[in-house]
Amino acid sequence: MDDMDALIAAPPSWHDQLSDYEARRVREVMDTLDRHSAWLELSRFGNGFVRQAAVRGLAAQPSAEALAALLERLNDWVPQVRQEAAAAVEAY
């Protein structure tokens, strides 16, 4: 989860909010997919902290797929994720 820790501005213990299953799933996605594909996959993850990190990762790697995922996150139920997505879309 080093990539995520670097991308999300939250207390260092933010990943304590993940269940063991969620942490394993995130690690599996990050290890098996290339970075861009992993962020696309994780942008739909159930945990808002993970989605927020994915939005930041997608903002750093612009593409048509990233833009589509960011537009989807504009309707996220977590306000912080919506704000990150709005800032990323604005950059486009």
PDB file of N, CA, C and O in Angstrom:
ATOM      1  N   MET A   1       0.807  -1.191   0.000  1.00  0.00           N
ATOM      2  CA  MET A   1       0.000   0.000   0.000  1.00  0.00           C
ATOM      3  C   MET A   1       0.848   1.252   0.000  1.00  0.00           C
ATOM      4  O   MET A   1       0.329   2.329   0.293  1.00  0.00           O
ATOM      5  N   ASP A   2       2.104   1.164  -0.309  1.00  0.00           N
ATOM      6  CA  ASP A   2       2.971   2.323  -0.328  1.00  0.00           C
ATOM      7  C   ASP A   2       2.477   3.383  -1.294  1.00  0.00           C
ATOM      8  O   ASP A   2       2.516   4.571  -0.975  1.00  0.00           O
ATOM      9  N   ASP A   3       2.008   2.975  -2.479  1.00  0.00           N
ATOM     10  CA  ASP A   3       1.476   3.925  -3.448  1.00  0.00           C
ATOM     11  C   ASP A   3       0.318   4.707  -2.858  1.00  0.00           C
ATOM     12  O   ASP A   3       0.217   5.919  -3.045  1.00  0.00           O
ATOM     13  N   MET A   4      -0.545   4.020  -2.153  1.00  0.00           N
ATOM     14  CA  MET A   4      -1.702   4.685  -1.578  1.00  0.00           C
ATOM     15  C   MET A   4      -1.301   5.637  -0.470  1.00  0.00           C
ATOM     16  O   MET A   4      -1.807   6.757  -0.401  1.00  0.00           O
ATOM     17  N   ASP A   5      -0.408   5.211   0.390  1.00  0.00           N
ATOM     18  CA  ASP A   5       0.026   6.073   1.481  1.00  0.00           C
ATOM     19  C   ASP A   5       0.605   7.373   0.940  1.00  0.00           C
ATOM     20  O   ASP A   5       0.424   8.433   1.539  1.00  0.00           O
ATOM     21  N   ALA A   6       1.300   7.295  -0.191  1.00  0.00           N
ATOM     22  CA  ALA A   6       1.904   8.488  -0.775  1.00  0.00           C
ATOM     23  C   ALA A   6       0.868   9.399  -1.399  1.00  0.00           C
ATOM     24  O   ALA A   6       1.092  10.605  -1.497  1.00  0.00           O
ATOM     25  N   LEU A   7      -0.253   8.856  -1.821  1.00  0.00           N
ATOM     26  CA  LEU A   7      -1.234   9.642  -2.549  1.00  0.00           C
ATOM     27  C   LEU A   7      -2.335  10.230  -1.682  1.00  0.00           C
ATOM     28  O   LEU A   7      -2.964  11.213  -2.073  1.00  0.00           O
ATOM     29  N   ILE A   8      -2.575   9.664  -0.541  1.00  0.00           N
ATOM     30  CA  ILE A   8      -3.707  10.132   0.255  1.00  0.00           C
ATOM     31  C   ILE A   8      -3.224  10.939   1.451  1.00  0.00           C
ATOM     32  O   ILE A   8      -2.407  10.473   2.247  1.00  0.00           O
ATOM     33  N   ALA A   9      -3.732  12.130   1.560  1.00  0.00           N
ATOM     34  CA  ALA A   9      -3.351  13.006   2.668  1.00  0.00           C
ATOM     35  C   ALA A   9      -4.287  12.743   3.841  1.00  0.00           C
ATOM     36  O   ALA A   9      -5.292  13.432   4.017  1.00  0.00           O
ATOM     37  N   ALA A  10      -3.954  11.764   4.618  1.00  0.00           N
ATOM     38  CA  ALA A  10      -4.747  11.382   5.778  1.00  0.00           C
ATOM     39  C   ALA A  10      -3.782  10.928   6.860  1.00  0.00           C
ATOM     40  O   ALA A  10      -2.603  10.699   6.591  1.00  0.00           O
ATOM     41  N   PRO A  11      -4.277  10.801   8.071  1.00  0.00           N
ATOM     42  CA  PRO A  11      -3.391  10.301   9.125  1.00  0.00           C
ATOM     43  C   PRO A  11      -2.768   8.977   8.705  1.00  0.00           C
ATOM     44  O   PRO A  11      -3.396   8.200   7.986  1.00  0.00           O
ATOM     45  N   PRO A  12      -1.532   8.708   9.146  1.00  0.00           N
ATOM     46  CA  PRO A  12      -0.837   7.481   8.751  1.00  0.00           C
ATOM     47  C   PRO A  12      -1.626   6.215   9.054  1.00  0.00           C
ATOM     48  O   PRO A  12      -1.405   5.182   8.422  1.00  0.00           O
ATOM     49  N   SER A  13      -2.533   6.285  10.004  1.00  0.00           N
ATOM     50  CA  SER A  13      -3.299   5.097  10.376  1.00  0.00           C
ATOM     51  C   SER A  13      -4.585   4.952   9.576  1.00  0.00           C
ATOM     52  O   SER A  13      -5.463   4.187   9.975  1.00  0.00           O
ATOM     53  N   TRP A  14      -4.727   5.671   8.441  1.00  0.00           N
ATOM     54  CA  TRP A  14      -5.983   5.583   7.685  1.00  0.00           C
ATOM     55  C   TRP A  14      -6.285   4.164   7.262  1.00  0.00           C
ATOM     56  O   TRP A  14      -7.450   3.768   7.220  1.00  0.00           O
ATOM     57  N   HIS A  15      -5.250   3.382   6.943  1.00  0.00           N
ATOM     58  CA  HIS A  15      -5.491   2.021   6.486  1.00  0.00           C
ATOM     59  C   HIS A  15      -6.006   1.132   7.606  1.00  0.00           C
ATOM     60  O   HIS A  15      -6.429   0.004   7.353  1.00  0.00           O
ATOM     61  N   ASP A  16      -5.979   1.630   8.859  1.00  0.00           N
ATOM     62  CA  ASP A  16      -6.597   0.881   9.953  1.00  0.00           C
ATOM     63  C   ASP A  16      -8.103   0.819   9.766  1.00  0.00           C
ATOM     64  O   ASP A  16      -8.781   0.011  10.401  1.00  0.00           O
ATOM     65  N   GLN A  17      -8.628   1.676   8.892  1.00  0.00           N
ATOM     66  CA  GLN A  17     -10.051   1.682   8.597  1.00  0.00           C
ATOM     67  C   GLN A  17     -10.445   0.536   7.668  1.00  0.00           C
ATOM     68  O   GLN A  17     -11.631   0.266   7.478  1.00  0.00           O
ATOM     69  N   LEU A  18      -9.458  -0.131   7.095  1.00  0.00           N
ATOM     70  CA  LEU A  18      -9.722  -1.252   6.193  1.00  0.00           C
ATOM     71  C   LEU A  18      -9.811  -2.550   6.979  1.00  0.00           C
ATOM     72  O   LEU A  18      -9.031  -2.792   7.900  1.00  0.00           O
ATOM     73  N   SER A  19     -10.766  -3.373   6.604  1.00  0.00           N
ATOM     74  CA  SER A  19     -10.814  -4.711   7.191  1.00  0.00           C
ATOM     75  C   SER A  19      -9.657  -5.523   6.610  1.00  0.00           C
ATOM     76  O   SER A  19      -9.032  -5.117   5.630  1.00  0.00           O
ATOM     77  N   ASP A  20      -9.385  -6.655   7.217  1.00  0.00           N
ATOM     78  CA  ASP A  20      -8.325  -7.522   6.688  1.00  0.00           C
ATOM     79  C   ASP A  20      -8.621  -7.921   5.256  1.00  0.00           C
ATOM     80  O   ASP A  20      -7.723  -7.957   4.415  1.00  0.00           O
ATOM     81  N   TYR A  21      -9.885  -8.221   4.981  1.00  0.00           N
ATOM     82  CA  TYR A  21     -10.270  -8.597   3.618  1.00  0.00           C
ATOM     83  C   TYR A  21     -10.017  -7.450   2.646  1.00  0.00           C
ATOM     84  O   TYR A  21      -9.461  -7.661   1.569  1.00  0.00           O
ATOM     85  N   GLU A  22     -10.426  -6.223   3.024  1.00  0.00           N
ATOM     86  CA  GLU A  22     -10.222  -5.074   2.141  1.00  0.00           C
ATOM     87  C   GLU A  22      -8.744  -4.828   1.880  1.00  0.00           C
ATOM     88  O   GLU A  22      -8.342  -4.565   0.747  1.00  0.00           O
ATOM     89  N   ALA A  23      -7.941  -4.915   2.926  1.00  0.00           N
ATOM     90  CA  ALA A  23      -6.498  -4.703   2.770  1.00  0.00           C
ATOM     91  C   ALA A  23      -5.892  -5.752   1.840  1.00  0.00           C
ATOM     92  O   ALA A  23      -5.060  -5.425   0.995  1.00  0.00           O
ATOM     93  N   ARG A  24      -6.306  -7.006   1.994  1.00  0.00           N
ATOM     94  CA  ARG A  24      -5.808  -8.064   1.102  1.00  0.00           C
ATOM     95  C   ARG A  24      -6.247  -7.821  -0.332  1.00  0.00           C
ATOM     96  O   ARG A  24      -5.464  -8.002  -1.265  1.00  0.00           O
ATOM     97  N   ARG A  25      -7.484  -7.413  -0.508  1.00  0.00           N
ATOM     98  CA  ARG A  25      -8.010  -7.166  -1.855  1.00  0.00           C
ATOM     99  C   ARG A  25      -7.271  -6.009  -2.522  1.00  0.00           C
ATOM    100  O   ARG A  25      -6.915  -6.102  -3.697  1.00  0.00           O
ATOM    101  N   VAL A  26      -7.037  -4.932  -1.795  1.00  0.00           N
ATOM    102  CA  VAL A  26      -6.298  -3.790  -2.344  1.00  0.00           C
ATOM    103  C   VAL A  26      -4.896  -4.228  -2.742  1.00  0.00           C
ATOM    104  O   VAL A  26      -4.432  -3.904  -3.835  1.00  0.00           O
ATOM    105  N   ARG A  27      -4.224  -4.957  -1.870  1.00  0.00           N
ATOM    106  CA  ARG A  27      -2.869  -5.436  -2.164  1.00  0.00           C
ATOM    107  C   ARG A  27      -2.876  -6.331  -3.403  1.00  0.00           C
ATOM    108  O   ARG A  27      -1.994  -6.225  -4.255  1.00  0.00           O
ATOM    109  N   GLU A  28      -3.869  -7.208  -3.498  1.00  0.00           N
ATOM    110  CA  GLU A  28      -3.970  -8.107  -4.648  1.00  0.00           C
ATOM    111  C   GLU A  28      -4.149  -7.309  -5.948  1.00  0.00           C
ATOM    112  O   GLU A  28      -3.496  -7.601  -6.950  1.00  0.00           O
ATOM    113  N   VAL A  29      -5.013  -6.325  -5.932  1.00  0.00           N
ATOM    114  CA  VAL A  29      -5.240  -5.503  -7.127  1.00  0.00           C
ATOM    115  C   VAL A  29      -3.972  -4.740  -7.495  1.00  0.00           C
ATOM    116  O   VAL A  29      -3.598  -4.689  -8.667  1.00  0.00           O
ATOM    117  N   MET A  30      -3.314  -4.151  -6.509  1.00  0.00           N
ATOM    118  CA  MET A  30      -2.100  -3.378  -6.777  1.00  0.00           C
ATOM    119  C   MET A  30      -0.969  -4.271  -7.278  1.00  0.00           C
ATOM    120  O   MET A  30      -0.134  -3.827  -8.067  1.00  0.00           O
ATOM    121  N   ASP A  31      -0.933  -5.515  -6.829  1.00  0.00           N
ATOM    122  CA  ASP A  31       0.142  -6.421  -7.230  1.00  0.00           C
ATOM    123  C   ASP A  31      -0.099  -7.089  -8.584  1.00  0.00           C
ATOM    124  O   ASP A  31       0.857  -7.420  -9.285  1.00  0.00           O
ATOM    125  N   THR A  32      -1.358  -7.289  -8.958  1.00  0.00           N
ATOM    126  CA  THR A  32      -1.636  -8.048 -10.178  1.00  0.00           C
ATOM    127  C   THR A  32      -1.879  -7.177 -11.407  1.00  0.00           C
ATOM    128  O   THR A  32      -1.661  -7.629 -12.531  1.00  0.00           O
ATOM    129  N   LEU A  33      -2.320  -5.954 -11.215  1.00  0.00           N
ATOM    130  CA  LEU A  33      -2.613  -5.087 -12.355  1.00  0.00           C
ATOM    131  C   LEU A  33      -1.553  -4.000 -12.479  1.00  0.00           C
ATOM    132  O   LEU A  33      -0.874  -3.666 -11.508  1.00  0.00           O
ATOM    133  N   ASP A  34      -1.418  -3.450 -13.688  1.00  0.00           N
ATOM    134  CA  ASP A  34      -0.543  -2.291 -13.822  1.00  0.00           C
ATOM    135  C   ASP A  34      -1.176  -1.141 -13.040  1.00  0.00           C
ATOM    136  O   ASP A  34      -2.367  -1.176 -12.730  1.00  0.00           O
ATOM    137  N   ARG A  35      -0.390  -0.142 -12.730  1.00  0.00           N
ATOM    138  CA  ARG A  35      -0.830   0.935 -11.840  1.00  0.00           C
ATOM    139  C   ARG A  35      -2.118   1.596 -12.329  1.00  0.00           C
ATOM    140  O   ARG A  35      -3.044   1.798 -11.544  1.00  0.00           O
ATOM    141  N   HIS A  36      -2.185   1.932 -13.614  1.00  0.00           N
ATOM    142  CA  HIS A  36      -3.358   2.616 -14.151  1.00  0.00           C
ATOM    143  C   HIS A  36      -4.610   1.743 -14.037  1.00  0.00           C
ATOM    144  O   HIS A  36      -5.662   2.220 -13.611  1.00  0.00           O
ATOM    145  N   SER A  37      -4.500   0.483 -14.412  1.00  0.00           N
ATOM    146  CA  SER A  37      -5.634  -0.441 -14.318  1.00  0.00           C
ATOM    147  C   SER A  37      -6.044  -0.664 -12.862  1.00  0.00           C
ATOM    148  O   SER A  37      -7.230  -0.799 -12.560  1.00  0.00           O
ATOM    149  N   ALA A  38      -5.068  -0.702 -11.971  1.00  0.00           N
ATOM    150  CA  ALA A  38      -5.373  -0.874 -10.551  1.00  0.00           C
ATOM    151  C   ALA A  38      -6.179   0.301 -10.029  1.00  0.00           C
ATOM    152  O   ALA A  38      -7.158   0.110  -9.307  1.00  0.00           O
ATOM    153  N   TRP A  39      -5.776   1.526 -10.387  1.00  0.00           N
ATOM    154  CA  TRP A  39      -6.528   2.696  -9.930  1.00  0.00           C
ATOM    155  C   TRP A  39      -7.944   2.679 -10.495  1.00  0.00           C
ATOM    156  O   TRP A  39      -8.891   3.043  -9.798  1.00  0.00           O
ATOM    157  N   LEU A  40      -8.100   2.260 -11.754  1.00  0.00           N
ATOM    158  CA  LEU A  40      -9.444   2.160 -12.334  1.00  0.00           C
ATOM    159  C   LEU A  40     -10.300   1.174 -11.540  1.00  0.00           C
ATOM    160  O   LEU A  40     -11.454   1.458 -11.217  1.00  0.00           O
ATOM    161  N   GLU A  41      -9.731   0.031 -11.236  1.00  0.00           N
ATOM    162  CA  GLU A  41     -10.445  -0.988 -10.457  1.00  0.00           C
ATOM    163  C   GLU A  41     -10.784  -0.473  -9.062  1.00  0.00           C
ATOM    164  O   GLU A  41     -11.908  -0.642  -8.590  1.00  0.00           O
ATOM    165  N   LEU A  42      -9.819   0.151  -8.409  1.00  0.00           N
ATOM    166  CA  LEU A  42     -10.017   0.601  -7.026  1.00  0.00           C
ATOM    167  C   LEU A  42     -10.907   1.833  -6.927  1.00  0.00           C
ATOM    168  O   LEU A  42     -11.385   2.158  -5.840  1.00  0.00           O
ATOM    169  N   SER A  43     -11.137   2.523  -8.034  1.00  0.00           N
ATOM    170  CA  SER A  43     -12.031   3.687  -7.991  1.00  0.00           C
ATOM    171  C   SER A  43     -13.474   3.265  -7.718  1.00  0.00           C
ATOM    172  O   SER A  43     -14.317   4.108  -7.410  1.00  0.00           O
ATOM    173  N   ARG A  44     -13.761   1.977  -7.827  1.00  0.00           N
ATOM    174  CA  ARG A  44     -15.096   1.450  -7.552  1.00  0.00           C
ATOM    175  C   ARG A  44     -15.122   0.605  -6.277  1.00  0.00           C
ATOM    176  O   ARG A  44     -16.100  -0.093  -6.009  1.00  0.00           O
ATOM    177  N   PHE A  45     -14.063   0.673  -5.508  1.00  0.00           N
ATOM    178  CA  PHE A  45     -13.937  -0.115  -4.281  1.00  0.00           C
ATOM    179  C   PHE A  45     -14.975   0.346  -3.260  1.00  0.00           C
ATOM    180  O   PHE A  45     -15.424   1.491  -3.306  1.00  0.00           O
ATOM    181  N   GLY A  46     -15.350  -0.521  -2.357  1.00  0.00           N
ATOM    182  CA  GLY A  46     -16.367  -0.201  -1.363  1.00  0.00           C
ATOM    183  C   GLY A  46     -15.939   0.784  -0.298  1.00  0.00           C
ATOM    184  O   GLY A  46     -16.788   1.454   0.290  1.00  0.00           O
ATOM    185  N   ASN A  47     -14.663   0.893  -0.033  1.00  0.00           N
ATOM    186  CA  ASN A  47     -14.156   1.770   1.020  1.00  0.00           C
ATOM    187  C   ASN A  47     -13.819   3.147   0.444  1.00  0.00           C
ATOM    188  O   ASN A  47     -13.092   3.246  -0.545  1.00  0.00           O
ATOM    189  N   GLY A  48     -14.340   4.197   1.054  1.00  0.00           N
ATOM    190  CA  GLY A  48     -14.124   5.561   0.572  1.00  0.00           C
ATOM    191  C   GLY A  48     -12.677   6.006   0.592  1.00  0.00           C
ATOM    192  O   GLY A  48     -12.258   6.761  -0.286  1.00  0.00           O
ATOM    193  N   PHE A  49     -11.899   5.558   1.574  1.00  0.00           N
ATOM    194  CA  PHE A  49     -10.481   5.918   1.624  1.00  0.00           C
ATOM    195  C   PHE A  49      -9.751   5.379   0.393  1.00  0.00           C
ATOM    196  O   PHE A  49      -8.896   6.051  -0.184  1.00  0.00           O
ATOM    197  N   VAL A  50     -10.102   4.169   0.010  1.00  0.00           N
ATOM    198  CA  VAL A  50      -9.477   3.555  -1.156  1.00  0.00           C
ATOM    199  C   VAL A  50      -9.906   4.277  -2.426  1.00  0.00           C
ATOM    200  O   VAL A  50      -9.080   4.548  -3.297  1.00  0.00           O
ATOM    201  N   ARG A  51     -11.207   4.593  -2.537  1.00  0.00           N
ATOM    202  CA  ARG A  51     -11.681   5.335  -3.712  1.00  0.00           C
ATOM    203  C   ARG A  51     -11.006   6.694  -3.814  1.00  0.00           C
ATOM    204  O   ARG A  51     -10.667   7.134  -4.912  1.00  0.00           O
ATOM    205  N   GLN A  52     -10.805   7.367  -2.683  1.00  0.00           N
ATOM    206  CA  GLN A  52     -10.152   8.676  -2.688  1.00  0.00           C
ATOM    207  C   GLN A  52      -8.708   8.545  -3.187  1.00  0.00           C
ATOM    208  O   GLN A  52      -8.254   9.363  -3.987  1.00  0.00           O
ATOM    209  N   ALA A  53      -8.002   7.542  -2.727  1.00  0.00           N
ATOM    210  CA  ALA A  53      -6.634   7.318  -3.201  1.00  0.00           C
ATOM    211  C   ALA A  53      -6.634   7.001  -4.692  1.00  0.00           C
ATOM    212  O   ALA A  53      -5.761   7.463  -5.426  1.00  0.00           O
ATOM    213  N   ALA A  54      -7.609   6.217  -5.140  1.00  0.00           N
ATOM    214  CA  ALA A  54      -7.699   5.876  -6.556  1.00  0.00           C
ATOM    215  C   ALA A  54      -7.965   7.109  -7.406  1.00  0.00           C
ATOM    216  O   ALA A  54      -7.403   7.249  -8.492  1.00  0.00           O
ATOM    217  N   VAL A  55      -8.811   7.995  -6.923  1.00  0.00           N
ATOM    218  CA  VAL A  55      -9.088   9.239  -7.653  1.00  0.00           C
ATOM    219  C   VAL A  55      -7.806  10.050  -7.807  1.00  0.00           C
ATOM    220  O   VAL A  55      -7.533  10.593  -8.878  1.00  0.00           O
ATOM    221  N   ARG A  56      -7.030  10.129  -6.745  1.00  0.00           N
ATOM    222  CA  ARG A  56      -5.756  10.853  -6.837  1.00  0.00           C
ATOM    223  C   ARG A  56      -4.792  10.172  -7.806  1.00  0.00           C
ATOM    224  O   ARG A  56      -4.079  10.841  -8.553  1.00  0.00           O
ATOM    225  N   GLY A  57      -4.774   8.846  -7.791  1.00  0.00           N
ATOM    226  CA  GLY A  57      -3.923   8.116  -8.712  1.00  0.00           C
ATOM    227  C   GLY A  57      -4.347   8.332 -10.155  1.00  0.00           C
ATOM    228  O   GLY A  57      -3.500   8.491 -11.035  1.00  0.00           O
ATOM    229  N   LEU A  58      -5.646   8.340 -10.404  1.00  0.00           N
ATOM    230  CA  LEU A  58      -6.152   8.557 -11.758  1.00  0.00           C
ATOM    231  C   LEU A  58      -5.903   9.987 -12.226  1.00  0.00           C
ATOM    232  O   LEU A  58      -5.653  10.223 -13.408  1.00  0.00           O
ATOM    233  N   ALA A  59      -5.971  10.926 -11.314  1.00  0.00           N
ATOM    234  CA  ALA A  59      -5.708  12.328 -11.674  1.00  0.00           C
ATOM    235  C   ALA A  59      -4.263  12.507 -12.119  1.00  0.00           C
ATOM    236  O   ALA A  59      -3.965  13.372 -12.943  1.00  0.00           O
ATOM    237  N   ALA A  60      -3.375  11.700 -11.580  1.00  0.00           N
ATOM    238  CA  ALA A  60      -1.955  11.793 -11.925  1.00  0.00           C
ATOM    239  C   ALA A  60      -1.619  11.080 -13.230  1.00  0.00           C
ATOM    240  O   ALA A  60      -0.520  11.248 -13.759  1.00  0.00           O
ATOM    241  N   GLN A  61      -2.551  10.285 -13.755  1.00  0.00           N
ATOM    242  CA  GLN A  61      -2.328   9.519 -14.984  1.00  0.00           C
ATOM    243  C   GLN A  61      -3.494   9.744 -15.948  1.00  0.00           C
ATOM    244  O   GLN A  61      -4.321   8.850 -16.125  1.00  0.00           O
ATOM    245  N   PRO A  62      -3.574  10.916 -16.570  1.00  0.00           N
ATOM    246  CA  PRO A  62      -4.726  11.239 -17.413  1.00  0.00           C
ATOM    247  C   PRO A  62      -4.894  10.270 -18.586  1.00  0.00           C
ATOM    248  O   PRO A  62      -3.926   9.872 -19.234  1.00  0.00           O
ATOM    249  N   SER A  63      -6.140   9.909 -18.833  1.00  0.00           N
ATOM    250  CA  SER A  63      -6.511   9.074 -19.976  1.00  0.00           C
ATOM    251  C   SER A  63      -8.024   9.168 -20.120  1.00  0.00           C
ATOM    252  O   SER A  63      -8.709   9.698 -19.245  1.00  0.00           O
ATOM    253  N   ALA A  64      -8.530   8.658 -21.213  1.00  0.00           N
ATOM    254  CA  ALA A  64      -9.980   8.651 -21.419  1.00  0.00           C
ATOM    255  C   ALA A  64     -10.670   7.794 -20.357  1.00  0.00           C
ATOM    256  O   ALA A  64     -11.724   8.165 -19.840  1.00  0.00           O
ATOM    257  N   GLU A  65     -10.067   6.642 -20.035  1.00  0.00           N
ATOM    258  CA  GLU A  65     -10.634   5.761 -19.017  1.00  0.00           C
ATOM    259  C   GLU A  65     -10.619   6.425 -17.641  1.00  0.00           C
ATOM    260  O   GLU A  65     -11.568   6.296 -16.869  1.00  0.00           O
ATOM    261  N   ALA A  66      -9.534   7.134 -17.347  1.00  0.00           N
ATOM    262  CA  ALA A  66      -9.437   7.836 -16.065  1.00  0.00           C
ATOM    263  C   ALA A  66     -10.502   8.915 -15.974  1.00  0.00           C
ATOM    264  O   ALA A  66     -11.144   9.072 -14.936  1.00  0.00           O
ATOM    265  N   LEU A  67     -10.693   9.658 -17.059  1.00  0.00           N
ATOM    266  CA  LEU A  67     -11.710  10.713 -17.058  1.00  0.00           C
ATOM    267  C   LEU A  67     -13.090  10.117 -16.823  1.00  0.00           C
ATOM    268  O   LEU A  67     -13.876  10.675 -16.058  1.00  0.00           O
ATOM    269  N   ALA A  68     -13.400   9.002 -17.459  1.00  0.00           N
ATOM    270  CA  ALA A  68     -14.697   8.353 -17.254  1.00  0.00           C
ATOM    271  C   ALA A  68     -14.880   7.938 -15.796  1.00  0.00           C
ATOM    272  O   ALA A  68     -15.957   8.126 -15.229  1.00  0.00           O
ATOM    273  N   ALA A  69     -13.835   7.376 -15.189  1.00  0.00           N
ATOM    274  CA  ALA A  69     -13.910   6.971 -13.783  1.00  0.00           C
ATOM    275  C   ALA A  69     -14.063   8.186 -12.871  1.00  0.00           C
ATOM    276  O   ALA A  69     -14.803   8.142 -11.889  1.00  0.00           O
ATOM    277  N   LEU A  70     -13.362   9.269 -13.199  1.00  0.00           N
ATOM    278  CA  LEU A  70     -13.466  10.489 -12.392  1.00  0.00           C
ATOM    279  C   LEU A  70     -14.863  11.082 -12.485  1.00  0.00           C
ATOM    280  O   LEU A  70     -15.408  11.550 -11.486  1.00  0.00           O
ATOM    281  N   LEU A  71     -15.439  11.065 -13.670  1.00  0.00           N
ATOM    282  CA  LEU A  71     -16.810  11.566 -13.827  1.00  0.00           C
ATOM    283  C   LEU A  71     -17.789  10.732 -13.004  1.00  0.00           C
ATOM    284  O   LEU A  71     -18.739  11.263 -12.430  1.00  0.00           O
ATOM    285  N   GLU A  72     -17.554   9.447 -12.954  1.00  0.00           N
ATOM    286  CA  GLU A  72     -18.389   8.574 -12.123  1.00  0.00           C
ATOM    287  C   GLU A  72     -18.242   8.935 -10.646  1.00  0.00           C
ATOM    288  O   GLU A  72     -19.226   8.937  -9.907  1.00  0.00           O
ATOM    289  N   ARG A  73     -17.028   9.238 -10.219  1.00  0.00           N
ATOM    290  CA  ARG A  73     -16.780   9.581  -8.812  1.00  0.00           C
ATOM    291  C   ARG A  73     -17.359  10.940  -8.433  1.00  0.00           C
ATOM    292  O   ARG A  73     -17.466  11.246  -7.245  1.00  0.00           O
ATOM    293  N   LEU A  74     -17.734  11.761  -9.408  1.00  0.00           N
ATOM    294  CA  LEU A  74     -18.409  13.029  -9.084  1.00  0.00           C
ATOM    295  C   LEU A  74     -19.726  12.781  -8.364  1.00  0.00           C
ATOM    296  O   LEU A  74     -20.243  13.672  -7.691  1.00  0.00           O
ATOM    297  N   ASN A  75     -20.268  11.585  -8.499  1.00  0.00           N
ATOM    298  CA  ASN A  75     -21.529  11.212  -7.844  1.00  0.00           C
ATOM    299  C   ASN A  75     -21.302  10.304  -6.645  1.00  0.00           C
ATOM    300  O   ASN A  75     -22.234   9.641  -6.189  1.00  0.00           O
ATOM    301  N   ASP A  76     -20.091  10.263  -6.132  1.00  0.00           N
ATOM    302  CA  ASP A  76     -19.777   9.389  -4.998  1.00  0.00           C
ATOM    303  C   ASP A  76     -20.554   9.836  -3.766  1.00  0.00           C
ATOM    304  O   ASP A  76     -20.868  11.017  -3.620  1.00  0.00           O
ATOM    305  N   TRP A  77     -20.860   8.898  -2.887  1.00  0.00           N
ATOM    306  CA  TRP A  77     -21.592   9.221  -1.667  1.00  0.00           C
ATOM    307  C   TRP A  77     -20.704   9.781  -0.571  1.00  0.00           C
ATOM    308  O   TRP A  77     -21.206  10.233   0.458  1.00  0.00           O
ATOM    309  N   VAL A  78     -19.389   9.760  -0.771  1.00  0.00           N
ATOM    310  CA  VAL A  78     -18.454  10.331   0.211  1.00  0.00           C
ATOM    311  C   VAL A  78     -18.029  11.715  -0.296  1.00  0.00           C
ATOM    312  O   VAL A  78     -17.457  11.821  -1.381  1.00  0.00           O
ATOM    313  N   PRO A  79     -18.300  12.774   0.474  1.00  0.00           N
ATOM    314  CA  PRO A  79     -17.997  14.132   0.012  1.00  0.00           C
ATOM    315  C   PRO A  79     -16.532  14.346  -0.374  1.00  0.00           C
ATOM    316  O   PRO A  79     -16.250  15.035  -1.354  1.00  0.00           O
ATOM    317  N   GLN A  80     -15.603  13.768   0.376  1.00  0.00           N
ATOM    318  CA  GLN A  80     -14.183  13.960   0.084  1.00  0.00           C
ATOM    319  C   GLN A  80     -13.808  13.348  -1.264  1.00  0.00           C
ATOM    320  O   GLN A  80     -12.963  13.887  -1.978  1.00  0.00           O
ATOM    321  N   VAL A  81     -14.423  12.241  -1.606  1.00  0.00           N
ATOM    322  CA  VAL A  81     -14.156  11.604  -2.896  1.00  0.00           C
ATOM    323  C   VAL A  81     -14.712  12.483  -4.011  1.00  0.00           C
ATOM    324  O   VAL A  81     -14.052  12.681  -5.031  1.00  0.00           O
ATOM    325  N   ARG A  82     -15.920  13.011  -3.825  1.00  0.00           N
ATOM    326  CA  ARG A  82     -16.509  13.921  -4.821  1.00  0.00           C
ATOM    327  C   ARG A  82     -15.624  15.143  -5.025  1.00  0.00           C
ATOM    328  O   ARG A  82     -15.411  15.574  -6.158  1.00  0.00           O
ATOM    329  N   GLN A  83     -15.110  15.700  -3.939  1.00  0.00           N
ATOM    330  CA  GLN A  83     -14.255  16.890  -4.041  1.00  0.00           C
ATOM    331  C   GLN A  83     -12.966  16.578  -4.796  1.00  0.00           C
ATOM    332  O   GLN A  83     -12.540  17.358  -5.648  1.00  0.00           O
ATOM    333  N   GLU A  84     -12.349  15.447  -4.489  1.00  0.00           N
ATOM    334  CA  GLU A  84     -11.129  15.054  -5.202  1.00  0.00           C
ATOM    335  C   GLU A  84     -11.418  14.861  -6.689  1.00  0.00           C
ATOM    336  O   GLU A  84     -10.638  15.288  -7.539  1.00  0.00           O
ATOM    337  N   ALA A  85     -12.545  14.214  -6.998  1.00  0.00           N
ATOM    338  CA  ALA A  85     -12.913  13.973  -8.394  1.00  0.00           C
ATOM    339  C   ALA A  85     -13.182  15.292  -9.112  1.00  0.00           C
ATOM    340  O   ALA A  85     -12.785  15.460 -10.265  1.00  0.00           O
ATOM    341  N   ALA A  86     -13.844  16.216  -8.447  1.00  0.00           N
ATOM    342  CA  ALA A  86     -14.138  17.518  -9.056  1.00  0.00           C
ATOM    343  C   ALA A  86     -12.840  18.272  -9.371  1.00  0.00           C
ATOM    344  O   ALA A  86     -12.707  18.865 -10.441  1.00  0.00           O
ATOM    345  N   ALA A  87     -11.904  18.245  -8.452  1.00  0.00           N
ATOM    346  CA  ALA A  87     -10.622  18.914  -8.676  1.00  0.00           C
ATOM    347  C   ALA A  87      -9.871  18.261  -9.841  1.00  0.00           C
ATOM    348  O   ALA A  87      -9.247  18.948 -10.649  1.00  0.00           O
ATOM    349  N   ALA A  88      -9.938  16.933  -9.916  1.00  0.00           N
ATOM    350  CA  ALA A  88      -9.246  16.220 -10.996  1.00  0.00           C
ATOM    351  C   ALA A  88      -9.891  16.510 -12.352  1.00  0.00           C
ATOM    352  O   ALA A  88      -9.187  16.701 -13.344  1.00  0.00           O
ATOM    353  N   VAL A  89     -11.212  16.542 -12.400  1.00  0.00           N
ATOM    354  CA  VAL A  89     -11.911  16.838 -13.653  1.00  0.00           C
ATOM    355  C   VAL A  89     -11.624  18.269 -14.076  1.00  0.00           C
ATOM    356  O   VAL A  89     -11.448  18.548 -15.262  1.00  0.00           O
ATOM    357  N   GLU A  90     -11.576  19.165 -13.118  1.00  0.00           N
ATOM    358  CA  GLU A  90     -11.265  20.568 -13.407  1.00  0.00           C
ATOM    359  C   GLU A  90      -9.907  20.694 -14.097  1.00  0.00           C
ATOM    360  O   GLU A  90      -9.724  21.537 -14.974  1.00  0.00           O
ATOM    361  N   ALA A  91      -8.973  19.862 -13.698  1.00  0.00           N
ATOM    362  CA  ALA A  91      -7.632  19.909 -14.292  1.00  0.00           C
ATOM    363  C   ALA A  91      -7.657  19.514 -15.773  1.00  0.00           C
ATOM    364  O   ALA A  91      -6.791  19.937 -16.539  1.00  0.00           O
ATOM    365  N   TYR A  92      -8.634  18.716 -16.173  1.00  0.00           N
ATOM    366  CA  TYR A  92      -8.749  18.346 -17.575  1.00  0.00           C
ATOM    367  C   TYR A  92      -9.138  19.561 -18.391  1.00  0.00           C
ATOM    368  O   TYR A  92      -9.289  19.465 -19.609  1.00  0.00           O
TER     369      TYR A  92
END
